Amino acid sequence: MPETNHELQNEVAGLIVSTLNLDVSPEEIQPDASLYGEGLGLDSIDILEVALVVSKRFGFQLRADNADNVSIFSSLASLTRHIAANREK
């Protein structure tokens, strides 16, 4: 049975928290809040670390030169949608 988008979103939130040793629980990350600045407060180095972990975990490359990165990493929900659409089944 395929996992739901909600389950995937929880997994991605957990990856972000554990990868960056954040002082929040995965459940505290609001799906539509910004990952940058005002929202979760991540910077470009944090995003690179998350991209590496996501690439390893889900079997596809998130490239630094992708013009869509700003929208892909704009929120937990958008990152989850991107993973769901591109990961290896």
Residue, then its C-alpha position, 0 to 999 in steps of 0.5 A: m500500500p503506497e504511503t500517503n502524502h501526509e506520511l511522506q511529509n512527516e518523513v521529510a520533516g523528520l529528515i530535515v530535523s535530524t539532518l540539521n539537528l534542529d531544536v524543533s520536532p518534525e510535527e512543529i514544521q508547518p507544511d506551508a511555512s517558508l523553509y528559509g528566513e522567517g519560517l524555519g530559518l534555514d540558509s543555503i548551506d542547510i538547504l544543500e545538506v537537506a538536498l544531499v540527504v533527500s537525494k540519498r534517501f529517495g534516489f534522485q538528484l536535487r541539482a544546485d543549478n536547478a532553476d526550480n530550487v527556490s520553489i522546490f525548497s520554499s516549504l515542506a509541502s512543496l519539497t514533499r510534492h517534488i519528492a513524491a513526483n520524482r523519487e524512485k518507486 
